[in-house]
Amino acid sequence: MGDWLAHIEVPDLVGMTGREAHALCRDLGLFLGYYNMDQQLPLSMVIAYQEPLPGTMAAPAAAVRIWTTLDPLPDGRRPQ
């Protein structure tokens, strides 16, 4: 039972702005990671994809990586 309480359900961030997603992840105890760590997260851009997927159980302070509508997806495609 203690192991279950030590995990956080990853929220659905797709469609949120970077600012909204950052606030939600911070409140839940997760870290929001932008796919391109060489650039600052554009807080006004809309999130098109995330890893891990919504509903996944993650450890506290785990990273949820996001891609915005202007970024190539992990497989190289662009969001529709």
C-alpha positions in Angstrom: 0.0 0.0 0.0 2.8 2.4 0.8 4.3 1.9 -2.7 1.0 2.9 -4.3 1.0 6.1 -2.3 4.5 6.9 -3.4 3.4 7.2 -7.0 1.6 10.0 -8.9 -0.8 9.5 -11.8 0.6 11.5 -14.8 -2.1 14.0 -15.9 -3.2 14.6 -19.5 -1.2 17.7 -20.6 -2.0 17.6 -24.3 -3.9 20.8 -25.3 -2.6 22.8 -22.4 -0.1 25.6 -22.7 3.4 25.2 -21.2 2.5 27.5 -18.4 -0.6 25.5 -17.4 1.3 22.2 -17.6 4.2 23.5 -15.6 1.8 24.7 -12.8 -0.1 21.4 -12.8 3.0 19.2 -12.7 4.6 21.4 -10.0 1.4 21.1 -7.8 1.4 17.3 -8.3 5.1 16.9 -7.5 6.3 16.1 -11.0 8.9 17.8 -13.1 8.0 19.2 -16.6 10.7 18.5 -19.1 10.7 20.1 -22.5 11.9 17.7 -25.2 14.6 20.2 -26.4 16.6 21.0 -23.3 18.8 23.4 -25.3 15.9 25.8 -25.6 13.6 27.3 -23.0 10.1 26.0 -22.8 7.8 28.3 -24.8 5.2 28.8 -22.1 2.4 30.0 -24.4 2.7 27.1 -26.9 0.2 24.2 -26.9 1.4 20.8 -25.9 0.9 18.2 -28.7 2.5 15.1 -27.2 3.8 13.8 -23.8 5.8 11.0 -22.3 4.9 9.1 -20.2 1.3 8.9 -21.4 -1.6 10.2 -19.2 -2.6 7.7 -16.5 0.9 6.3 -16.1 2.0 6.0 -12.5 5.2 7.9 -11.9 7.5 8.4 -8.9 7.5 11.8 -7.2 9.7 14.3 -9.0 9.7 12.2 -12.2 10.0 14.0 -15.5 7.1 14.3 -17.9 8.5 15.3 -21.3 6.5 17.4 -23.6 6.5 18.4 -27.3 4.7 21.5 -28.5 2.8 22.1 -31.7 5.9 23.4 -33.4 8.2 20.6 -32.4 8.9 17.3 -34.2 7.4 14.4 -32.4 9.7 11.6 -31.0 9.3 9.7 -34.3 10.2 12.8 -36.4 6.7 13.5 -37.5 5.1 16.9 -36.9 1.8 17.2 -35.0 -1.3 17.4 -37.2 
